[in-house]
Amino acid sequence: MRRLVTLALFASVVCLADQSAPLLLQKPTLNRTHIVFNYAGDLWSVPREGGDAIRLTTAAGLESNPRFSPFTTSRP
């Protein structure tokens, strides 16, 4: 199931990539409502049921290995 969700997520965000430099989403993490993943050096969030991905980080540097806190229930 996780692989299916990851593949669906990849299909939904592939249009974000510059076609001359393909970049793949990496290291997805899931909670009850959202998927957060690393893409092009930033963290992105998308609802599990699909939709537009929202960039969570834009600062210089490389963000990776997203994780949801087990102590919060709010969405990213």
N, CA, C and O atoms as a Tripos MOL2 file, in Angstrom:
@<TRIPOS>MOLECULE
protein
  304   303    76     0     0
PROTEIN
NO_CHARGES

@<TRIPOS>ATOM
      1 N           0.8190   -1.1940    0.0000 N.3       1 MET1
      2 CA          0.0000    0.0000    0.0000 C.3       1 MET1
      3 C           0.8690    1.2680    0.0000 C.2       1 MET1
      4 O           0.6050    2.2100   -0.7470 O.2       1 MET1
      5 N           1.9050    1.2770    0.8470 N.am      2 ARG2
      6 CA          2.7820    2.4470    0.9030 C.3       2 ARG2
      7 C           3.4460    2.6850   -0.4480 C.2       2 ARG2
      8 O           3.6040    3.8290   -0.8740 O.2       2 ARG2
      9 N           3.8310    1.6140   -1.1150 N.am      3 ARG3
     10 CA          4.4580    1.7600   -2.4320 C.3       3 ARG3
     11 C           3.4750    2.3510   -3.4400 C.2       3 ARG3
     12 O           3.8540    3.1910   -4.2570 O.2       3 ARG3
     13 N           2.2180    1.9190   -3.3860 N.am      4 LEU4
     14 CA          1.1930    2.4420   -4.2860 C.3       4 LEU4
     15 C           0.9760    3.9330   -4.0420 C.2       4 LEU4
     16 O           0.8690    4.7080   -4.9920 O.2       4 LEU4
     17 N           0.9120    4.3320   -2.7830 N.am      5 VAL5
     18 CA          0.7420    5.7500   -2.4500 C.3       5 VAL5
     19 C           1.9470    6.5450   -2.9320 C.2       5 VAL5
     20 O           1.7920    7.6390   -3.4730 O.2       5 VAL5
     21 N           3.1350    6.0100   -2.7430 N.am      6 THR6
     22 CA          4.3430    6.6880   -3.1880 C.3       6 THR6
     23 C           4.3620    6.8490   -4.6990 C.2       6 THR6
     24 O           4.7310    7.9110   -5.2000 O.2       6 THR6
     25 N           3.9750    5.8270   -5.4230 N.am      7 LEU7
     26 CA          3.9410    5.9190   -6.8850 C.3       7 LEU7
     27 C           2.8960    6.9260   -7.3490 C.2       7 LEU7
     28 O           3.1390    7.6720   -8.2970 O.2       7 LEU7
     29 N           1.7430    6.9570   -6.6980 N.am      8 ALA8
     30 CA          0.7120    7.9320   -7.0510 C.3       8 ALA8
     31 C           1.1930    9.3460   -6.7630 C.2       8 ALA8
     32 O           0.9380   10.2700   -7.5350 O.2       8 ALA8
     33 N           1.8880    9.5050   -5.6470 N.am      9 LEU9
     34 CA          2.4410   10.8070   -5.2900 C.3       9 LEU9
     35 C           3.4710   11.2480   -6.3160 C.2       9 LEU9
     36 O           3.4810   12.4080   -6.7280 O.2       9 LEU9
     37 N           4.3290   10.3440   -6.7270 N.am     10 PHE10
     38 CA          5.3370   10.6670   -7.7300 C.3      10 PHE10
     39 C           4.6790   11.1430   -9.0170 C.2      10 PHE10
     40 O           5.1250   12.1200   -9.6180 O.2      10 PHE10
     41 N           3.6340   10.4670   -9.4380 N.am     11 ALA11
     42 CA          2.9400   10.8560  -10.6660 C.3      11 ALA11
     43 C           2.3270   12.2470  -10.5400 C.2      11 ALA11
     44 O           2.2640   12.9890  -11.5200 O.2      11 ALA11
     45 N           1.8760   12.6050   -9.3370 N.am     12 SER12
     46 CA          1.2440   13.9090   -9.1560 C.3      12 SER12
     47 C           2.2370   15.0550   -9.0910 C.2      12 SER12
     48 O           1.8700   16.1890   -9.3980 O.2      12 SER12
     49 N           3.4880   14.8010   -8.7000 N.am     13 VAL13
     50 CA          4.4610   15.8970   -8.5860 C.3      13 VAL13
     51 C           5.5010   15.8950   -9.6900 C.2      13 VAL13
     52 O           6.3440   16.7920   -9.7320 O.2      13 VAL13
     53 N           5.4720   14.9330  -10.5730 N.am     14 VAL14
     54 CA          6.4810   14.8890  -11.6280 C.3      14 VAL14
     55 C           6.4040   16.1330  -12.5050 C.2      14 VAL14
     56 O           7.4050   16.5280  -13.1040 O.2      14 VAL14
     57 N           5.2360   16.7510  -12.5870 N.am     15 CYS15
     58 CA          5.1070   17.9580  -13.3940 C.3      15 CYS15
     59 C           5.8570   19.1410  -12.7790 C.2      15 CYS15
     60 O           6.0840   20.1370  -13.4650 O.2      15 CYS15
     61 N           6.2460   19.0570  -11.5010 N.am     16 LEU16
     62 CA          7.0030   20.1260  -10.8590 C.3      16 LEU16
     63 C           8.4480   20.1770  -11.3460 C.2      16 LEU16
     64 O           9.1070   21.2100  -11.2240 O.2      16 LEU16
     65 N           8.9360   19.0870  -11.8860 N.am     17 ALA17
     66 CA         10.3430   19.0000  -12.2850 C.3      17 ALA17
     67 C          10.5840   19.7260  -13.6010 C.2      17 ALA17
     68 O           9.7380   19.7200  -14.4950 O.2      17 ALA17
     69 N          11.7290   20.3390  -13.7010 N.am     18 ASP18
     70 CA         12.1890   20.8820  -14.9630 C.3      18 ASP18
     71 C          12.5300   19.6870  -15.8420 C.2      18 ASP18
     72 O          13.3250   18.8380  -15.4400 O.2      18 ASP18
     73 N          11.9520   19.6050  -17.0150 N.am     19 GLN19
     74 CA         12.1280   18.4280  -17.8630 C.3      19 GLN19
     75 C          13.5750   18.2040  -18.2780 C.2      19 GLN19
     76 O          13.9410   17.0850  -18.6360 O.2      19 GLN19
     77 N          14.4120   19.2470  -18.2370 N.am     20 SER20
     78 CA         15.8160   19.0680  -18.6180 C.3      20 SER20
     79 C          16.6430   18.4750  -17.4820 C.2      20 SER20
     80 O          17.7380   17.9660  -17.7260 O.2      20 SER20
     81 N          16.1500   18.5280  -16.2580 N.am     21 ALA21
     82 CA         16.8810   17.9940  -15.1110 C.3      21 ALA21
     83 C          15.9280   17.2070  -14.2200 C.2      21 ALA21
     84 O          15.4390   17.7340  -13.2200 O.2      21 ALA21
     85 N          15.6560   15.9410  -14.5750 N.am     22 PRO22
     86 CA         14.6910   15.1840  -13.7870 C.3      22 PRO22
     87 C          15.1730   14.9560  -12.3560 C.2      22 PRO22
     88 O          16.3100   14.5420  -12.1260 O.2      22 PRO22
     89 N          14.2920   15.2330  -11.4050 N.am     23 LEU23
     90 CA         14.5650   15.0110   -9.9940 C.3      23 LEU23
     91 C          13.4510   14.1390   -9.4430 C.2      23 LEU23
     92 O          12.2870   14.3150   -9.8030 O.2      23 LEU23
     93 N          13.7950   13.2060   -8.5790 N.am     24 LEU24
     94 CA         12.8070   12.2920   -8.0440 C.3      24 LEU24
     95 C          12.5180   12.6160   -6.5910 C.2      24 LEU24
     96 O          13.4030   13.0190   -5.8380 O.2      24 LEU24
     97 N          11.2570   12.4330   -6.2120 N.am     25 LEU25
     98 CA         10.9430   12.5930   -4.8010 C.3      25 LEU25
     99 C          11.6140   11.4750   -4.0380 C.2      25 LEU25
    100 O          11.8010   10.3750   -4.5580 O.2      25 LEU25
    101 N          11.9770   11.7640   -2.7970 N.am     26 GLN26
    102 CA         12.7130   10.7910   -1.9980 C.3      26 GLN26
    103 C          12.2060   10.7770   -0.5720 C.2      26 GLN26
    104 O          11.6680   11.7690   -0.0800 O.2      26 GLN26
    105 N          12.3810    9.6600    0.0790 N.am     27 LYS27
    106 CA         12.1380    9.4750    1.5100 C.3      27 LYS27
    107 C          10.7690    9.9660    1.9680 C.2      27 LYS27
    108 O          10.6950   10.8060    2.8650 O.2      27 LYS27
    109 N           9.6880    9.4680    1.3780 N.am     28 PRO28
    110 CA          8.3700    9.9030    1.8380 C.3      28 PRO28
    111 C           8.0680    9.3900    3.2440 C.2      28 PRO28
    112 O           8.5160    8.3100    3.6280 O.2      28 PRO28
    113 N           7.3150   10.1610    3.9950 N.am     29 THR29
    114 CA          6.8320    9.7610    5.3060 C.3      29 THR29
    115 C           5.3360   10.0590    5.3540 C.2      29 THR29
    116 O           4.8720   11.0330    4.7600 O.2      29 THR29
    117 N           4.5930    9.2300    6.0520 N.am     30 LEU30
    118 CA          3.1400    9.3180    6.0490 C.3      30 LEU30
    119 C           2.5920    9.5380    7.4440 C.2      30 LEU30
    120 O           3.1560    9.0570    8.4280 O.2      30 LEU30
    121 N           1.4920   10.2660    7.5230 N.am     31 ASN31
    122 CA          0.6710   10.2460    8.7280 C.3      31 ASN31
    123 C          -0.7550    9.9690    8.2710 C.2      31 ASN31
    124 O          -0.9650    9.5680    7.1260 O.2      31 ASN31
    125 N          -1.7270   10.1710    9.1340 N.am     32 ARG32
    126 CA         -3.1040    9.8330    8.7730 C.3      32 ARG32
    127 C          -3.6410   10.6440    7.6050 C.2      32 ARG32
    128 O          -4.4760   10.1510    6.8460 O.2      32 ARG32
    129 N          -3.1770   11.8770    7.4470 N.am     33 THR33
    130 CA         -3.7660   12.7680    6.4460 C.3      33 THR33
    131 C          -2.8190   13.2480    5.3550 C.2      33 THR33
    132 O          -3.2820   13.6670    4.2940 O.2      33 THR33
    133 N          -1.4990   13.2010    5.5830 N.am     34 HIS34
    134 CA         -0.5570   13.8000    4.6390 C.3      34 HIS34
    135 C           0.6560   12.9130    4.3570 C.2      34 HIS34
    136 O           0.9790   11.9910    5.1050 O.2      34 HIS34
    137 N           1.2980   13.2310    3.2630 N.am     35 ILE35
    138 CA          2.5860   12.6460    2.8770 C.3      35 ILE35
    139 C           3.5630   13.8030    2.7710 C.2      35 ILE35
    140 O           3.2630   14.8020    2.1170 O.2      35 ILE35
    141 N           4.7160   13.6890    3.3970 N.am     36 VAL36
    142 CA          5.7810   14.6850    3.2610 C.3      36 VAL36
    143 C           6.9730   13.9680    2.6430 C.2      36 VAL36
    144 O           7.3030   12.8430    3.0170 O.2      36 VAL36
    145 N           7.6100   14.6370    1.6960 N.am     37 PHE37
    146 CA          8.7150   14.0140    0.9760 C.3      37 PHE37
    147 C           9.7600   15.0580    0.6300 C.2      37 PHE37
    148 O           9.4950   16.2600    0.6660 O.2      37 PHE37
    149 N          10.9510   14.5840    0.2950 N.am     38 ASN38
    150 CA         12.0500   15.4210   -0.1370 C.3      38 ASN38
    151 C          12.0300   15.4650   -1.6540 C.2      38 ASN38
    152 O          11.9620   14.4290   -2.3150 O.2      38 ASN38
    153 N          12.0890   16.6830   -2.2040 N.am     39 TYR39
    154 CA         12.1170   16.8470   -3.6530 C.3      39 TYR39
    155 C          12.9350   18.0900   -3.9720 C.2      39 TYR39
    156 O          12.6330   19.1720   -3.4680 O.2      39 TYR39
    157 N          13.9380   17.9580   -4.7780 N.am     40 ALA40
    158 CA         14.7790   19.0720   -5.2240 C.3      40 ALA40
    159 C          15.3890   19.8380   -4.0510 C.2      40 ALA40
    160 O          15.5250   21.0600   -4.1160 O.2      40 ALA40
    161 N          15.7560   19.1320   -2.9810 N.am     41 GLY41
    162 CA         16.4140   19.7570   -1.8520 C.3      41 GLY41
    163 C          15.4890   20.4440   -0.8650 C.2      41 GLY41
    164 O          15.9610   21.0590    0.0910 O.2      41 GLY41
    165 N          14.1760   20.3540   -1.0750 N.am     42 ASP42
    166 CA         13.1960   20.9480   -0.1680 C.3      42 ASP42
    167 C          12.2080   19.8910    0.2880 C.2      42 ASP42
    168 O          12.1410   18.8040   -0.2860 O.2      42 ASP42
    169 N          11.4380   20.2120    1.3260 N.am     43 LEU43
    170 CA         10.3880   19.3170    1.8110 C.3      43 LEU43
    171 C           9.0460   19.7850    1.2840 C.2      43 LEU43
    172 O           8.7530   20.9810    1.2660 O.2      43 LEU43
    173 N           8.2320   18.8250    0.8550 N.am     44 TRP44
    174 CA          6.9140   19.0910    0.2830 C.3      44 TRP44
    175 C           5.8740   18.2610    1.0100 C.2      44 TRP44
    176 O           6.1810   17.1940    1.5410 O.2      44 TRP44
    177 N           4.6340   18.7540    1.0320 N.am     45 SER45
    178 CA          3.5270   18.0460    1.6540 C.3      45 SER45
    179 C           2.3790   17.9390    0.6660 C.2      45 SER45
    180 O           2.1240   18.8600   -0.1090 O.2      45 SER45
    181 N           1.6920   16.8100    0.7010 N.am     46 VAL46
    182 CA          0.5180   16.6030   -0.1490 C.3      46 VAL46
    183 C          -0.4890   15.7770    0.6420 C.2      46 VAL46
    184 O          -0.0970   14.8780    1.3860 O.2      46 VAL46
    185 N          -1.7920   16.0660    0.4920 N.am     47 PRO47
    186 CA         -2.7890   15.2360    1.1690 C.3      47 PRO47
    187 C          -2.7240   13.7920    0.6620 C.2      47 PRO47
    188 O          -2.4260   13.5550   -0.5080 O.2      47 PRO47
    189 N          -3.0020   12.8420    1.5370 N.am     48 ARG48
    190 CA         -2.9580   11.4330    1.1360 C.3      48 ARG48
    191 C          -3.9490   11.1110    0.0370 C.2      48 ARG48
    192 O          -3.7030   10.2180   -0.7750 O.2      48 ARG48
    193 N          -5.0750   11.8290   -0.0040 N.am     49 GLU49
    194 CA         -6.0680   11.5500   -1.0480 C.3      49 GLU49
    195 C          -5.7100   12.1860   -2.3860 C.2      49 GLU49
    196 O          -6.4370   12.0220   -3.3660 O.2      49 GLU49
    197 N          -4.5890   12.9130   -2.4320 N.am     50 GLY50
    198 CA         -4.1380   13.5220   -3.6780 C.3      50 GLY50
    199 C          -4.3710   15.0220   -3.6580 C.2      50 GLY50
    200 O          -5.0090   15.5410   -2.7410 O.2      50 GLY50
    201 N          -3.8690   15.7080   -4.6430 N.am     51 GLY51
    202 CA         -4.0120   17.1560   -4.7320 C.3      51 GLY51
    203 C          -2.6770   17.8050   -5.0160 C.2      51 GLY51
    204 O          -1.7110   17.1440   -5.3960 O.2      51 GLY51
    205 N          -2.6420   19.1070   -4.8260 N.am     52 ASP52
    206 CA         -1.4250   19.8730   -5.0930 C.3      52 ASP52
    207 C          -0.4370   19.7370   -3.9430 C.2      52 ASP52
    208 O          -0.8190   19.7730   -2.7730 O.2      52 ASP52
    209 N           0.8310   19.5810   -4.2870 N.am     53 ALA53
    210 CA          1.8860   19.5420   -3.2800 C.3      53 ALA53
    211 C           2.2280   20.9670   -2.8690 C.2      53 ALA53
    212 O           2.2330   21.8780   -3.6970 O.2      53 ALA53
    213 N           2.5120   21.1500   -1.5810 N.am     54 ILE54
    214 CA          2.8650   22.4560   -1.0350 C.3      54 ILE54
    215 C           4.3010   22.3860   -0.5290 C.2      54 ILE54
    216 O           4.6610   21.4850    0.2290 O.2      54 ILE54
    217 N           5.1180   23.3510   -0.9590 N.am     55 ARG55
    218 CA          6.5100   23.3940   -0.5020 C.3      55 ARG55
    219 C           6.5430   23.8760    0.9450 C.2      55 ARG55
    220 O           5.9710   24.9160    1.2690 O.2      55 ARG55
    221 N           7.2070   23.1270    1.8050 N.am     56 LEU56
    222 CA          7.3010   23.4740    3.2150 C.3      56 LEU56
    223 C           8.5670   24.2480    3.5450 C.2      56 LEU56
    224 O           8.5830   25.0130    4.5100 O.2      56 LEU56
    225 N           9.6270   24.0670    2.7670 N.am     57 THR57
    226 CA         10.9000   24.7320    3.0320 C.3      57 THR57
    227 C          11.3980   25.4130    1.7680 C.2      57 THR57
    228 O          11.1770   24.9200    0.6610 O.2      57 THR57
    229 N          12.0720   26.5500    1.9350 N.am     58 THR58
    230 CA         12.6560   27.2520    0.7900 C.3      58 THR58
    231 C          14.0320   27.8180    1.1010 C.2      58 THR58
    232 O          14.6620   28.4090    0.2240 O.2      58 THR58
    233 N          14.5080   27.6510    2.3190 N.am     59 ALA59
    234 CA         15.7920   28.2310    2.7230 C.3      59 ALA59
    235 C          16.9550   27.5540    2.0190 C.2      59 ALA59
    236 O          16.8340   26.4290    1.5330 O.2      59 ALA59
    237 N          18.0710   28.2460    1.9720 N.am     60 ALA60
    238 CA         19.2830   27.6560    1.4160 C.3      60 ALA60
    239 C          19.6830   26.4590    2.2650 C.2      60 ALA60
    240 O          19.4720   26.4520    3.4780 O.2      60 ALA60
    241 N          20.2450   25.4750    1.6420 N.am     61 GLY61
    242 CA         20.6330   24.2720    2.3650 C.3      61 GLY61
    243 C          19.8340   23.0840    1.8570 C.2      61 GLY61
    244 O          18.9590   23.2150    1.0010 O.2      61 GLY61
    245 N          20.1520   21.9510    2.3940 N.am     62 LEU62
    246 CA         19.5210   20.7160    1.9590 C.3      62 LEU62
    247 C          18.6850   20.1380    3.0960 C.2      62 LEU62
    248 O          19.2160   19.8260    4.1610 O.2      62 LEU62
    249 N          17.4010   19.9980    2.8780 N.am     63 GLU63
    250 CA         16.5140   19.3740    3.8540 C.3      63 GLU63
    251 C          16.2690   17.9370    3.4260 C.2      63 GLU63
    252 O          16.0980   17.6560    2.2390 O.2      63 GLU63
    253 N          16.2510   17.0280    4.3930 N.am     64 SER64
    254 CA         16.0370   15.6280    4.0550 C.3      64 SER64
    255 C          15.4610   14.8760    5.2420 C.2      64 SER64
    256 O          15.3650   15.4070    6.3490 O.2      64 SER64
    257 N          15.0810   13.6370    4.9930 N.am     65 ASN65
    258 CA         14.5770   12.7240    6.0180 C.3      65 ASN65
    259 C          13.4160   13.2910    6.8390 C.2      65 ASN65
    260 O          13.5250   13.3880    8.0610 O.2      65 ASN65
    261 N          12.3150   13.6660    6.1960 N.am     66 PRO66
    262 CA         11.1850   14.2060    6.9570 C.3      66 PRO66
    263 C          10.5860   13.1540    7.8820 C.2      66 PRO66
    264 O          10.5840   11.9640    7.5670 O.2      66 PRO66
    265 N          10.0820   13.6000    9.0150 N.am     67 ARG67
    266 CA          9.4140   12.7190    9.9860 C.3      67 ARG67
    267 C           8.2830   13.4810   10.6440 C.2      67 ARG67
    268 O           8.4160   14.6750   10.9140 O.2      67 ARG67
    269 N           7.1740   12.8120   10.9080 N.am     68 PHE68
    270 CA          6.0890   13.3970   11.6700 C.3      68 PHE68
    271 C           6.3300   13.1340   13.1440 C.2      68 PHE68
    272 O           6.7820   12.0520   13.5200 O.2      68 PHE68
    273 N           6.0300   14.1150   13.9760 N.am     69 SER69
    274 CA          6.1560   13.9440   15.4040 C.3      69 SER69
    275 C           4.9780   13.0990   15.9090 C.2      69 SER69
    276 O           3.8360   13.3430   15.5170 O.2      69 SER69
    277 N           5.2370   12.1260   16.7580 N.am     70 PRO70
    278 CA          4.1330   11.3200   17.3050 C.3      70 PRO70
    279 C           3.3230   12.1070   18.3320 C.2      70 PRO70
    280 O           2.2840   11.6240   18.7830 O.2      70 PRO70
    281 N           3.7650   13.3000   18.7120 N.am     71 PHE71
    282 CA          3.1050   14.0740   19.7610 C.3      71 PHE71
    283 C           2.1830   15.1510   19.2280 C.2      71 PHE71
    284 O           1.5380   15.8430   20.0150 O.2      71 PHE71
    285 N           2.1000   15.3180   17.9100 N.am     72 THR72
    286 CA          1.2120   16.3320   17.3600 C.3      72 THR72
    287 C           0.1810   15.6940   16.4490 C.2      72 THR72
    288 O           0.4140   14.6340   15.8690 O.2      72 THR72
    289 N          -0.9480   16.3460   16.3330 N.am     73 THR73
    290 CA         -2.0020   15.8520   15.4380 C.3      73 THR73
    291 C          -2.3170   16.8650   14.3590 C.2      73 THR73
    292 O          -3.1590   16.6010   13.5010 O.2      73 THR73
    293 N          -1.6620   18.0240   14.3740 N.am     74 SER74
    294 CA         -1.9470   19.0410   13.3810 C.3      74 SER74
    295 C          -1.3080   18.6810   12.0620 C.2      74 SER74
    296 O          -0.3250   17.9420   12.0130 O.2      74 SER74
    297 N          -1.8720   19.2070   10.9960 N.am     75 ARG75
    298 CA         -1.3180   18.9530    9.6870 C.3      75 ARG75
    299 C          -0.1360   19.8480    9.4110 C.2      75 ARG75
    300 O          -0.0150   20.9120   10.0190 O.2      75 ARG75
    301 N           0.7560   19.4370    8.4930 N.am     76 PRO76
    302 CA          1.9550   20.2130    8.1970 C.3      76 PRO76
    303 C           1.6250   21.5400    7.5240 C.2      76 PRO76
    304 O           2.5290   22.3140    7.2080 O.2      76 PRO76
@<TRIPOS>BOND
     1     1     2 1
     2     2     3 1
     3     3     4 2
     4     3     5 am
     5     5     6 1
     6     6     7 1
     7     7     8 2
     8     7     9 am
     9     9    10 1
    10    10    11 1
    11    11    12 2
    12    11    13 am
    13    13    14 1
    14    14    15 1
    15    15    16 2
    16    15    17 am
    17    17    18 1
    18    18    19 1
    19    19    20 2
    20    19    21 am
    21    21    22 1
    22    22    23 1
    23    23    24 2
    24    23    25 am
    25    25    26 1
    26    26    27 1
    27    27    28 2
    28    27    29 am
    29    29    30 1
    30    30    31 1
    31    31    32 2
    32    31    33 am
    33    33    34 1
    34    34    35 1
    35    35    36 2
    36    35    37 am
    37    37    38 1
    38    38    39 1
    39    39    40 2
    40    39    41 am
    41    41    42 1
    42    42    43 1
    43    43    44 2
    44    43    45 am
    45    45    46 1
    46    46    47 1
    47    47    48 2
    48    47    49 am
    49    49    50 1
    50    50    51 1
    51    51    52 2
    52    51    53 am
    53    53    54 1
    54    54    55 1
    55    55    56 2
    56    55    57 am
    57    57    58 1
    58    58    59 1
    59    59    60 2
    60    59    61 am
    61    61    62 1
    62    62    63 1
    63    63    64 2
    64    63    65 am
    65    65    66 1
    66    66    67 1
    67    67    68 2
    68    67    69 am
    69    69    70 1
    70    70    71 1
    71    71    72 2
    72    71    73 am
    73    73    74 1
    74    74    75 1
    75    75    76 2
    76    75    77 am
    77    77    78 1
    78    78    79 1
    79    79    80 2
    80    79    81 am
    81    81    82 1
    82    82    83 1
    83    83    84 2
    84    83    85 am
    85    85    86 1
    86    86    87 1
    87    87    88 2
    88    87    89 am
    89    89    90 1
    90    90    91 1
    91    91    92 2
    92    91    93 am
    93    93    94 1
    94    94    95 1
    95    95    96 2
    96    95    97 am
    97    97    98 1
    98    98    99 1
    99    99   100 2
   100    99   101 am
   101   101   102 1
   102   102   103 1
   103   103   104 2
   104   103   105 am
   105   105   106 1
   106   106   107 1
   107   107   108 2
   108   107   109 am
   109   109   110 1
   110   110   111 1
   111   111   112 2
   112   111   113 am
   113   113   114 1
   114   114   115 1
   115   115   116 2
   116   115   117 am
   117   117   118 1
   118   118   119 1
   119   119   120 2
   120   119   121 am
   121   121   122 1
   122   122   123 1
   123   123   124 2
   124   123   125 am
   125   125   126 1
   126   126   127 1
   127   127   128 2
   128   127   129 am
   129   129   130 1
   130   130   131 1
   131   131   132 2
   132   131   133 am
   133   133   134 1
   134   134   135 1
   135   135   136 2
   136   135   137 am
   137   137   138 1
   138   138   139 1
   139   139   140 2
   140   139   141 am
   141   141   142 1
   142   142   143 1
   143   143   144 2
   144   143   145 am
   145   145   146 1
   146   146   147 1
   147   147   148 2
   148   147   149 am
   149   149   150 1
   150   150   151 1
   151   151   152 2
   152   151   153 am
   153   153   154 1
   154   154   155 1
   155   155   156 2
   156   155   157 am
   157   157   158 1
   158   158   159 1
   159   159   160 2
   160   159   161 am
   161   161   162 1
   162   162   163 1
   163   163   164 2
   164   163   165 am
   165   165   166 1
   166   166   167 1
   167   167   168 2
   168   167   169 am
   169   169   170 1
   170   170   171 1
   171   171   172 2
   172   171   173 am
   173   173   174 1
   174   174   175 1
   175   175   176 2
   176   175   177 am
   177   177   178 1
   178   178   179 1
   179   179   180 2
   180   179   181 am
   181   181   182 1
   182   182   183 1
   183   183   184 2
   184   183   185 am
   185   185   186 1
   186   186   187 1
   187   187   188 2
   188   187   189 am
   189   189   190 1
   190   190   191 1
   191   191   192 2
   192   191   193 am
   193   193   194 1
   194   194   195 1
   195   195   196 2
   196   195   197 am
   197   197   198 1
   198   198   199 1
   199   199   200 2
   200   199   201 am
   201   201   202 1
   202   202   203 1
   203   203   204 2
   204   203   205 am
   205   205   206 1
   206   206   207 1
   207   207   208 2
   208   207   209 am
   209   209   210 1
   210   210   211 1
   211   211   212 2
   212   211   213 am
   213   213   214 1
   214   214   215 1
   215   215   216 2
   216   215   217 am
   217   217   218 1
   218   218   219 1
   219   219   220 2
   220   219   221 am
   221   221   222 1
   222   222   223 1
   223   223   224 2
   224   223   225 am
   225   225   226 1
   226   226   227 1
   227   227   228 2
   228   227   229 am
   229   229   230 1
   230   230   231 1
   231   231   232 2
   232   231   233 am
   233   233   234 1
   234   234   235 1
   235   235   236 2
   236   235   237 am
   237   237   238 1
   238   238   239 1
   239   239   240 2
   240   239   241 am
   241   241   242 1
   242   242   243 1
   243   243   244 2
   244   243   245 am
   245   245   246 1
   246   246   247 1
   247   247   248 2
   248   247   249 am
   249   249   250 1
   250   250   251 1
   251   251   252 2
   252   251   253 am
   253   253   254 1
   254   254   255 1
   255   255   256 2
   256   255   257 am
   257   257   258 1
   258   258   259 1
   259   259   260 2
   260   259   261 am
   261   261   262 1
   262   262   263 1
   263   263   264 2
   264   263   265 am
   265   265   266 1
   266   266   267 1
   267   267   268 2
   268   267   269 am
   269   269   270 1
   270   270   271 1
   271   271   272 2
   272   271   273 am
   273   273   274 1
   274   274   275 1
   275   275   276 2
   276   275   277 am
   277   277   278 1
   278   278   279 1
   279   279   280 2
   280   279   281 am
   281   281   282 1
   282   282   283 1
   283   283   284 2
   284   283   285 am
   285   285   286 1
   286   286   287 1
   287   287   288 2
   288   287   289 am
   289   289   290 1
   290   290   291 1
   291   291   292 2
   292   291   293 am
   293   293   294 1
   294   294   295 1
   295   295   296 2
   296   295   297 am
   297   297   298 1
   298   298   299 1
   299   299   300 2
   300   299   301 am
   301   301   302 1
   302   302   303 1
   303   303   304 2
@<TRIPOS>SUBSTRUCTURE
     1 MET1         2 RESIDUE 1 A MET
     2 ARG2         6 RESIDUE 1 A ARG
     3 ARG3        10 RESIDUE 1 A ARG
     4 LEU4        14 RESIDUE 1 A LEU
     5 VAL5        18 RESIDUE 1 A VAL
     6 THR6        22 RESIDUE 1 A THR
     7 LEU7        26 RESIDUE 1 A LEU
     8 ALA8        30 RESIDUE 1 A ALA
     9 LEU9        34 RESIDUE 1 A LEU
    10 PHE10       38 RESIDUE 1 A PHE
    11 ALA11       42 RESIDUE 1 A ALA
    12 SER12       46 RESIDUE 1 A SER
    13 VAL13       50 RESIDUE 1 A VAL
    14 VAL14       54 RESIDUE 1 A VAL
    15 CYS15       58 RESIDUE 1 A CYS
    16 LEU16       62 RESIDUE 1 A LEU
    17 ALA17       66 RESIDUE 1 A ALA
    18 ASP18       70 RESIDUE 1 A ASP
    19 GLN19       74 RESIDUE 1 A GLN
    20 SER20       78 RESIDUE 1 A SER
    21 ALA21       82 RESIDUE 1 A ALA
    22 PRO22       86 RESIDUE 1 A PRO
    23 LEU23       90 RESIDUE 1 A LEU
    24 LEU24       94 RESIDUE 1 A LEU
    25 LEU25       98 RESIDUE 1 A LEU
    26 GLN26      102 RESIDUE 1 A GLN
    27 LYS27      106 RESIDUE 1 A LYS
    28 PRO28      110 RESIDUE 1 A PRO
    29 THR29      114 RESIDUE 1 A THR
    30 LEU30      118 RESIDUE 1 A LEU
    31 ASN31      122 RESIDUE 1 A ASN
    32 ARG32      126 RESIDUE 1 A ARG
    33 THR33      130 RESIDUE 1 A THR
    34 HIS34      134 RESIDUE 1 A HIS
    35 ILE35      138 RESIDUE 1 A ILE
    36 VAL36      142 RESIDUE 1 A VAL
    37 PHE37      146 RESIDUE 1 A PHE
    38 ASN38      150 RESIDUE 1 A ASN
    39 TYR39      154 RESIDUE 1 A TYR
    40 ALA40      158 RESIDUE 1 A ALA
    41 GLY41      162 RESIDUE 1 A GLY
    42 ASP42      166 RESIDUE 1 A ASP
    43 LEU43      170 RESIDUE 1 A LEU
    44 TRP44      174 RESIDUE 1 A TRP
    45 SER45      178 RESIDUE 1 A SER
    46 VAL46      182 RESIDUE 1 A VAL
    47 PRO47      186 RESIDUE 1 A PRO
    48 ARG48      190 RESIDUE 1 A ARG
    49 GLU49      194 RESIDUE 1 A GLU
    50 GLY50      198 RESIDUE 1 A GLY
    51 GLY51      202 RESIDUE 1 A GLY
    52 ASP52      206 RESIDUE 1 A ASP
    53 ALA53      210 RESIDUE 1 A ALA
    54 ILE54      214 RESIDUE 1 A ILE
    55 ARG55      218 RESIDUE 1 A ARG
    56 LEU56      222 RESIDUE 1 A LEU
    57 THR57      226 RESIDUE 1 A THR
    58 THR58      230 RESIDUE 1 A THR
    59 ALA59      234 RESIDUE 1 A ALA
    60 ALA60      238 RESIDUE 1 A ALA
    61 GLY61      242 RESIDUE 1 A GLY
    62 LEU62      246 RESIDUE 1 A LEU
    63 GLU63      250 RESIDUE 1 A GLU
    64 SER64      254 RESIDUE 1 A SER
    65 ASN65      258 RESIDUE 1 A ASN
    66 PRO66      262 RESIDUE 1 A PRO
    67 ARG67      266 RESIDUE 1 A ARG
    68 PHE68      270 RESIDUE 1 A PHE
    69 SER69      274 RESIDUE 1 A SER
    70 PRO70      278 RESIDUE 1 A PRO
    71 PHE71      282 RESIDUE 1 A PHE
    72 THR72      286 RESIDUE 1 A THR
    73 THR73      290 RESIDUE 1 A THR
    74 SER74      294 RESIDUE 1 A SER
    75 ARG75      298 RESIDUE 1 A ARG
    76 PRO76      302 RESIDUE 1 A PRO
